[in-house]
Amino acid sequence: MSKFKVNVTFDLNGGEQEPELSYHSFPAEDVEEYEDNSYFQSTTLEASGGDLSFVVEADSEEEAEEIAQGVVREGDEVEDGNSWTWVVENATYDIEKVEEPMTEERAREILDSVALTGDVGEAVEFILDALHTATVKVESQQAQIDALVENVKSLEAKVANLMAVINGQQAS
């Protein structure tokens, strides 16, 4: 399986709304001859700017989009914190494969997913184990080399200091 970065942009539509106001909506206890001739037109509530990003594991871009549609899909109804229901519109999906560096662990996962069996599976496992053992040895030897290089640098500095002392004594 590969990893895909998904960016979903979308708008929300709250539908057509008309204020539902009544005599009790405005405090009119202290007035006389109160008449409410209000007429409010309905309006469509729309909001743009939905933008989500996430990473999914899938075998293809198409499968990644299917997974993303499980998160946000055209026509889905979502409820906000005010208990208002919105409908998802204009959903677009930008999908990009995430390039993962090849590692020994990832290589093993890939080869295991192929389900190699019998002699071929044994041979692959043998080669991978030998490669792992060689890698561990090389890393250990590299650490030893690095330590020796540091010792040589330290000795070079000491020899340079000693030579400076010797040269300073001969000049007098």
C-alpha positions as CSV (number, residue, x, y, z in Angstrom):
1,M,0.0,0.0,0.0
2,S,1.1,3.5,-0.7
3,K,0.3,6.7,1.2
4,F,-1.6,9.6,-0.4
5,K,-2.0,13.1,0.8
6,V,-5.6,14.3,0.3
7,N,-6.8,17.8,0.2
8,V,-10.6,18.3,0.1
9,T,-12.2,21.7,-0.6
10,F,-15.9,22.2,-0.4
11,D,-18.8,24.6,0.2
12,L,-21.8,24.2,2.6
13,N,-25.4,25.0,1.8
14,G,-27.8,25.6,4.6
15,G,-30.9,25.6,2.4
16,E,-33.6,28.3,2.1
17,Q,-34.5,29.8,5.4
18,E,-37.3,32.2,6.5
19,P,-37.4,33.8,9.9
20,E,-40.1,32.4,12.1
21,L,-41.0,35.4,14.3
22,S,-44.2,35.9,16.2
23,Y,-45.8,38.4,18.5
24,H,-43.7,37.1,21.3
25,S,-40.4,37.6,19.5
26,F,-40.3,41.3,20.5
27,P,-41.1,42.7,24.0
28,A,-44.2,44.7,23.4
29,E,-45.9,44.5,26.8
30,D,-45.5,48.2,27.5
31,V,-47.0,49.5,24.2
32,E,-50.5,50.0,22.8
33,E,-51.9,49.3,19.4
34,Y,-49.1,46.9,18.5
35,E,-49.2,45.6,15.0
36,D,-46.7,43.4,13.3
37,N,-46.8,43.8,9.6
38,S,-43.4,42.3,9.1
39,Y,-42.7,40.3,6.0
40,F,-39.3,38.7,5.8
41,Q,-38.2,37.1,2.6
42,S,-36.5,33.8,2.7
43,T,-32.8,33.6,1.9
44,T,-30.4,30.8,1.0
45,L,-27.6,30.2,3.4
46,E,-24.3,29.3,1.8
47,A,-20.8,29.2,3.2
48,S,-17.6,28.6,1.3
49,G,-14.1,27.8,2.5
50,G,-14.2,24.2,3.6
51,D,-10.6,22.8,3.4
52,L,-9.4,19.5,4.9
53,S,-6.1,17.7,4.5
54,F,-5.2,14.2,5.6
55,V,-3.1,11.2,4.7
56,V,-4.6,7.8,3.7
57,E,-3.2,4.4,2.8
58,A,-4.4,2.9,-0.4
59,D,-3.4,0.8,-3.4
60,S,-4.3,3.5,-6.0
61,E,-5.4,7.2,-6.3
62,E,-8.9,5.9,-7.0
63,E,-9.0,4.0,-3.7
64,A,-7.5,7.0,-1.9
65,E,-10.4,9.2,-3.3
66,E,-12.9,6.6,-2.2
67,I,-11.5,6.7,1.3
68,A,-11.5,10.5,1.3
69,Q,-15.2,10.4,0.2
70,G,-15.9,8.5,3.4
71,V,-14.7,11.6,5.3
72,V,-16.4,14.3,3.1
73,R,-18.8,13.5,0.2
74,E,-20.8,15.6,-2.1
75,G,-24.4,15.7,-0.7
76,D,-23.4,14.7,2.8
77,E,-25.4,16.4,5.6
78,V,-23.3,17.8,8.5
79,E,-24.5,19.5,11.6
80,D,-22.7,22.4,13.1
81,G,-22.3,23.5,16.7
82,N,-25.6,25.5,16.5
83,S,-27.5,22.3,15.4
84,W,-27.8,23.7,11.9
85,T,-27.8,21.2,9.2
86,W,-25.7,21.9,6.1
87,V,-25.3,20.0,2.8
88,V,-21.8,19.5,1.4
89,E,-21.5,21.0,-2.2
90,N,-18.7,21.4,-4.8
91,A,-16.4,18.9,-3.1
92,T,-13.1,18.5,-4.9
93,Y,-10.3,16.1,-4.1
94,D,-6.7,16.8,-4.8
95,I,-4.7,13.6,-4.3
96,E,-0.9,13.3,-4.3
97,K,1.1,10.2,-3.7
98,V,3.5,10.6,-0.8
99,E,6.9,9.3,-1.8
100,E,8.3,7.2,1.1
101,P,12.0,6.5,1.3
102,M,12.8,2.8,1.0
103,T,14.0,1.3,4.2
104,E,14.8,-2.3,5.2
105,E,11.5,-2.4,7.2
106,R,9.4,-1.1,4.3
107,A,11.1,-3.5,1.9
108,R,10.3,-6.4,4.2
109,E,6.6,-5.2,4.4
110,I,6.4,-5.0,0.6
111,L,7.9,-8.4,0.1
112,D,5.7,-9.9,2.8
113,S,2.6,-8.5,1.1
114,V,3.5,-10.4,-2.1
115,A,3.2,-13.6,0.1
116,L,6.2,-15.4,-1.3
117,T,6.1,-19.1,-0.3
118,G,8.1,-22.2,-0.6
119,D,11.7,-22.1,-1.8
120,V,11.4,-18.6,-3.2
121,G,10.1,-17.2,0.1
122,E,12.8,-19.0,2.0
123,A,15.5,-17.6,-0.4
124,V,14.2,-14.1,-0.1
125,E,14.1,-14.3,3.7
126,F,17.7,-15.7,3.7
127,I,18.9,-12.8,1.5
128,L,17.1,-10.3,3.7
129,D,18.6,-11.7,6.9
130,A,22.1,-11.8,5.4
131,L,21.7,-8.2,4.3
132,H,20.5,-7.2,7.7
133,T,23.5,-8.9,9.4
134,A,25.9,-7.2,7.0
135,T,24.3,-3.8,7.6
136,V,24.6,-4.2,11.3
137,K,28.3,-5.1,11.0
138,V,29.0,-2.2,8.7
139,E,27.2,0.2,11.1
140,S,29.3,-1.2,14.0
141,Q,32.5,-0.9,12.0
142,Q,31.6,2.7,10.9
143,A,31.2,3.6,14.6
144,Q,34.6,2.2,15.4
145,I,36.2,4.1,12.5
146,D,34.5,7.3,13.6
147,A,36.0,6.8,17.1
148,L,39.5,6.1,15.7
149,V,39.3,9.3,13.5
150,E,38.5,11.3,16.6
151,N,41.5,9.7,18.4
152,V,43.8,10.6,15.5
153,K,42.5,14.2,15.5
154,S,43.2,14.4,19.2
155,L,46.7,13.0,18.9
156,E,47.4,15.4,16.0
157,A,46.5,18.3,18.2
158,K,48.7,17.0,21.0
159,V,51.7,16.5,18.6
160,A,51.2,20.1,17.3
161,N,51.2,21.4,20.8
162,L,54.3,19.4,21.7
163,M,56.1,20.6,18.5
164,A,55.3,24.2,19.4
165,V,56.8,23.7,22.8
166,I,59.9,22.1,21.3
167,N,60.3,24.8,18.7
168,G,59.9,27.5,21.4
169,Q,62.7,26.0,23.5
170,Q,65.2,25.8,20.6
171,A,64.6,29.4,19.6
172,S,65.9,30.6,23.0
